[in-house]
Amino acid sequence: MTRNLTQIEAVPDLPVIRITREFDAPRERVFRAWTDPELFARWVGPRSIDTAIETWDARTGGAWRYTGRRDSDAFAMGFWGSFHEVRPPERLVQTFSFDGAPDGVSLETMLFEELPGGRSRIVATSVVESVEIRDQIIASGMESGVVEGYEALDELLAEKS
């Protein structure tokens, strides 16, 4: 198995965050892990957080909502949005908001690229309202959640299907 590194980039002078990550699995399996609620709940976010899916309609025009909980300190945070476009296995466009900033929304586009040898790459681009909000998101510690989540996704994808 290849050691895959998560690249998180704040695009200079734009309110954009770009995340790039390769996986040792075909893009169809990676796409399914993003759109199947049972699989998504198993890998998203930091390892210290358990995810409960409340609404999940992974189709163009559908909606989603989940809550991340940590029992050790009664932490809970809700996230929600809509699926703008679901085009298996190559493209997923959605909005993303969280309860802590209900007026904030990002538009996220995930491109699922096929690579040689049964591997794949995700390029996720998030557009937010301002460069200041982009910088707040990056400073919030989102990197650890993204990296730990993708490591958990690696483990999920390594399981026999």
Solvent accessible surface area in square Angstrom, and as a share of the most:
residue,aa,sasa,rsa
1,M,168,0.75
2,T,74,0.43
3,R,182,0.66
4,N,15,0.08
5,L,120,0.60
6,T,29,0.17
7,Q,118,0.53
8,I,46,0.23
9,E,76,0.34
10,A,39,0.30
11,V,18,0.11
12,P,99,0.62
13,D,132,0.69
14,L,92,0.46
15,P,33,0.21
16,V,16,0.09
17,I,5,0.02
18,R,81,0.29
19,I,18,0.09
20,T,29,0.17
21,R,4,0.02
22,E,51,0.23
23,F,0,0.00
24,D,43,0.22
25,A,3,0.02
26,P,54,0.34
27,R,48,0.18
28,E,91,0.41
29,R,78,0.29
30,V,1,0.00
31,F,9,0.04
32,R,140,0.51
33,A,1,0.01
34,W,27,0.09
35,T,22,0.13
36,D,32,0.17
37,P,47,0.29
38,E,137,0.61
39,L,31,0.16
40,F,11,0.05
41,A,28,0.22
42,R,134,0.49
43,W,10,0.03
44,V,26,0.15
45,G,21,0.20
46,P,47,0.29
47,R,124,0.45
48,S,65,0.42
49,I,25,0.13
50,D,95,0.49
51,T,24,0.14
52,A,46,0.35
53,I,52,0.26
54,E,90,0.40
55,T,64,0.37
56,W,45,0.16
57,D,52,0.27
58,A,32,0.25
59,R,134,0.49
60,T,78,0.45
61,G,58,0.56
62,G,3,0.03
63,A,46,0.36
64,W,7,0.03
65,R,71,0.26
66,Y,16,0.06
67,T,9,0.05
68,G,2,0.02
69,R,112,0.41
70,R,75,0.27
71,D,128,0.66
72,S,100,0.65
73,D,83,0.43
74,A,93,0.72
75,F,69,0.29
76,A,53,0.41
77,M,51,0.23
78,G,4,0.04
79,F,44,0.18
80,W,93,0.33
81,G,10,0.09
82,S,45,0.29
83,F,1,0.00
84,H,119,0.53
85,E,35,0.16
86,V,23,0.13
87,R,105,0.38
88,P,88,0.56
89,P,30,0.19
90,E,60,0.27
91,R,71,0.26
92,L,1,0.00
93,V,6,0.04
94,Q,15,0.07
95,T,39,0.22
96,F,52,0.22
97,S,3,0.02
98,F,71,0.30
99,D,62,0.32
100,G,53,0.51
101,A,38,0.30
102,P,90,0.56
103,D,139,0.72
104,G,26,0.25
105,V,85,0.49
106,S,11,0.07
107,L,84,0.42
108,E,27,0.12
109,T,31,0.18
110,M,3,0.01
111,L,71,0.35
112,F,4,0.02
113,E,57,0.25
114,E,114,0.51
115,L,28,0.14
116,P,119,0.75
117,G,80,0.77
118,G,41,0.40
119,R,49,0.18
120,S,1,0.01
121,R,67,0.24
122,I,1,0.00
123,V,28,0.16
124,A,8,0.06
125,T,33,0.19
126,S,16,0.10
127,V,65,0.37
128,V,13,0.07
129,E,137,0.61
130,S,30,0.19
131,V,46,0.26
132,E,115,0.51
133,I,58,0.29
134,R,20,0.07
135,D,64,0.33
136,Q,120,0.53
137,I,51,0.26
138,I,58,0.29
139,A,88,0.68
140,S,85,0.55
141,G,41,0.39
142,M,39,0.17
143,E,100,0.45
144,S,62,0.40
145,G,11,0.10
146,V,32,0.19
147,V,45,0.26
148,E,53,0.24
149,G,1,0.01
150,Y,9,0.03
151,E,53,0.24
152,A,16,0.12
153,L,0,0.00
154,D,23,0.12
155,E,96,0.43
156,L,16,0.08
157,L,13,0.06
158,A,59,0.46
159,E,83,0.37
160,K,193,0.82
161,S,132,0.85
